[in-house]
Amino acid sequence: MDVNRIINVATYAGKIMLENGAEIYRVEETIVRICSAYGIYGVDTFVTITVIMASAEQKYQQTISVVKRIKKRTLNIEKISRVNDISRNIRNKGYTLEFVEDKLKNIDSMKPYSNKVNVVFSGMVAAFFTLVYGGNIRDFSIAFIIGCLIRIISIEFSSLETNEFFINILCGALTAVTALSMVHFGIATNSDKIIIGSIMLLVPGLAITNAIRDTIAGDLISGISRGIEAFLIAVAIAAGTGVVLKLWFNYFGGV
C-alpha cells in the first residue's frame, strides 16, 4: 500500500473543495474518509482557508506529512458536491486509487459557466434585487446594466490578479456613479434602490455563512479569518460607494 500516494490524493481532493468554497470541517472529513477507505486510519489534518496539512502513518512505516498551499478561492458548489460524492462512494463502489485520481483531475479541470453567461445572469440578479427592494422597471434596466458591468470588471481585473479589496472598491464606486448619474438625467427613478440591488452581487454571503459555521464547529482560526475577510469586503464596498456619494452630494447637492 502506497501511503504517500494515498495521502496526496486525499489532500488533493481537500484542496479542490477548499478552493471552491467548502467548509473546513467538510474538507477535513473528506481527507480522513478517503484515507480510511484505503486502510489508513492514523490520519491527522489541520486545515485553514490558506493551507492544508495532513499526516498519516501505517504500522512499521514512517509518518508521512503533506502540506498544500491554497492561493486562490472561488465558489463552485458543483465541484464540492462531486468530490464529496467520490469520497463517500470509494468503499461502497470499490473505486481504485487510479480511478479516484483521474476523477479528481477531471473535476479540477471543469470549466465554469462562460463569461457571457456570468455577465448576463449577474445583470439579472442585480436587476431583480432592485425590484425586490422597491425599484421600478426603469431602475430594473439600469441595475441590469450595472450588474453586467460589475461582472465584466471583476472578470477582467481577476485575470490580472488584482487585489479583491481594490476590485470591490472599484465596483462599489461604479455602482454609485452610474445609479446617481442615471437618476440625475431622468433615466432612472430611485438611486438608492439601484445601488442596494446592484451591490448585492458583491456582498460576501458565503464568507459570512462559512465564518459562522466554522466558528460553531470549533475551527476558530478559519472562522475568524473568514469573518475578517467578509468584513474587509464590506469595508471595500462601503468605501467605494460612500466616497462617490459624499463627492456627489458636495458638488451636486443631492440626487
SVG drawing of the C-alpha trace seen along z (x, -y; Angstrom):
<svg xmlns="http://www.w3.org/2000/svg" viewBox="-42 -71 52 74">
<polyline fill="none" stroke="black" stroke-width="0.4" points="0.0,0.0 1.4,-3.4 0.6,-5.6 2.4,-8.6 0.2,-8.4 -3.0,-7.9 -2.4,-10.9 -1.5,-13.0 -4.7,-12.0 -6.7,-12.8 -5.2,-16.2 -5.7,-17.0 -9.4,-16.3 -9.4,-18.6 -7.6,-21.3 -10.2,-21.2 -13.0,-21.6 -11.3,-24.4 -10.5,-26.3 -14.2,-26.2 -15.8,-27.4 -16.2,-24.3 -16.3,-24.5 -13.3,-23.5 -14.9,-20.5 -16.0,-19.1 -12.5,-19.3 -11.0,-17.5 -13.8,-14.9 -13.1,-14.2 -9.4,-13.8 -9.9,-11.3 -12.7,-9.5 -10.5,-8.9 -7.6,-7.7 -9.7,-5.3 -11.3,-3.9 -7.9,-2.7 -6.9,-1.3 -5.1,-4.3 -6.6,-5.2 -3.8,-7.2 -4.6,-10.4 -4.4,-13.9 -5.4,-17.0 -5.2,-20.7 -7.0,-22.9 -7.3,-26.7 -8.5,-28.8 -5.0,-29.1 -3.3,-25.8 -3.9,-22.1 -1.7,-20.0 -2.1,-16.3 -0.1,-13.4 -0.6,-9.7 1.2,-6.7 0.9,-2.9 2.3,-0.3 6.0,0.3 6.3,-2.6 7.4,-6.2 4.9,-9.0 4.2,-11.0 3.2,-14.6 1.8,-16.7 1.3,-20.5 -0.8,-22.1 -0.9,-25.9 -4.2,-27.4 -3.6,-30.5 -7.0,-31.0 -10.5,-30.7 -13.8,-30.9 -17.3,-29.4 -18.2,-26.3 -20.6,-24.1 -20.7,-21.6 -17.1,-20.7 -17.6,-20.4 -20.5,-18.1 -18.7,-15.8 -15.6,-15.4 -17.9,-14.7 -19.7,-12.0 -16.4,-10.3 -15.1,-10.3 -18.3,-8.7 -18.5,-6.0 -14.9,-4.7 -15.6,-1.9 -19.2,-1.1 -18.3,-1.1 -14.8,0.2 -13.1,-2.7 -9.4,-2.2 -6.9,-4.9 -6.1,-5.4 -9.8,-5.9 -10.1,-8.5 -7.0,-10.4 -8.5,-10.6 -11.9,-11.7 -10.3,-14.4 -8.3,-15.7 -11.4,-15.9 -13.3,-17.7 -10.4,-20.2 -10.3,-21.0 -14.0,-21.5 -14.8,-24.8 -17.3,-27.1 -20.0,-28.9 -18.8,-31.0 -18.1,-34.7 -21.1,-35.7 -23.4,-33.6 -21.9,-35.0 -22.3,-38.6 -25.9,-38.2 -27.0,-36.4 -25.1,-38.9 -27.1,-41.6 -30.4,-39.7 -29.5,-39.2 -28.8,-42.9 -32.0,-43.8 -34.3,-41.5 -32.8,-42.5 -33.6,-46.1 -37.2,-45.1 -37.3,-43.3 -36.2,-46.5 -38.9,-48.6 -37.4,-49.8 -39.5,-50.2 -38.9,-48.9 -36.5,-51.8 -34.5,-51.1 -34.6,-47.4 -33.0,-48.2 -30.2,-50.3 -29.5,-47.8 -29.2,-45.1 -26.5,-47.2 -24.7,-47.9 -24.7,-44.2 -23.2,-43.3 -20.5,-46.0 -19.6,-44.7 -19.1,-41.2 -17.1,-42.4 -14.8,-44.4 -14.4,-41.5 -13.5,-39.1 -11.0,-41.4 -9.3,-42.5 -9.2,-39.0 -7.5,-37.8 -4.8,-40.4 -4.6,-39.0 -5.7,-42.3 -6.4,-42.5 -10.0,-41.7 -10.2,-44.7 -9.4,-47.1 -11.9,-45.3 -14.7,-45.7 -13.9,-49.4 -14.0,-50.0 -17.2,-48.1 -18.9,-49.9 -17.8,-53.3 -19.0,-52.3 -22.4,-51.3 -22.9,-54.6 -21.7,-56.8 -23.9,-55.0 -27.0,-55.0 -26.7,-58.6 -26.0,-59.7 -29.0,-57.9 -31.3,-59.4 -29.8,-62.9 -30.5,-62.7 -34.0,-61.3 -33.4,-57.9 -34.0,-56.1 -36.0,-57.0 -34.6,-55.5 -30.8,-55.7 -30.9,-54.1 -32.8,-51.0 -30.4,-50.6 -27.3,-50.9 -28.6,-48.4 -29.8,-45.9 -26.5,-46.1 -24.1,-45.8 -25.8,-42.5 -23.6,-41.0 -20.6,-42.0 -21.9,-41.1 -19.8,-38.2 -22.7,-36.0 -20.7,-32.7 -17.8,-34.1 -20.2,-35.2 -22.0,-31.9 -18.8,-29.8 -17.3,-32.1 -20.3,-31.3 -20.3,-27.7 -16.6,-27.2 -16.7,-29.1 -19.6,-27.0 -17.7,-23.8 -14.7,-24.8 -12.4,-25.9 -11.7,-29.2 -8.8,-30.3 -10.7,-29.7 -13.9,-31.2 -12.1,-34.4 -10.2,-34.5 -13.4,-34.2 -15.1,-36.8 -12.3,-39.3 -12.3,-38.6 -16.1,-39.3 -15.6,-42.5 -12.9,-43.8 -15.1,-43.1 -17.9,-45.0 -15.5,-47.9 -14.3,-48.0 -17.9,-48.1 -18.8,-50.9 -15.7,-52.8 -16.3,-52.7 -20.0,-53.7 -19.5,-56.1 -16.8,-58.2 -18.8,-58.7 -22.0,-59.6 -20.1,-62.1 -18.5,-63.8 -21.8,-63.8 -23.6,-65.4 -20.8,-68.0 -20.7,-69.0 -24.3,-68.4 -26.2,-69.0 -28.0,-65.7 -29.7,-63.4"/>
</svg>
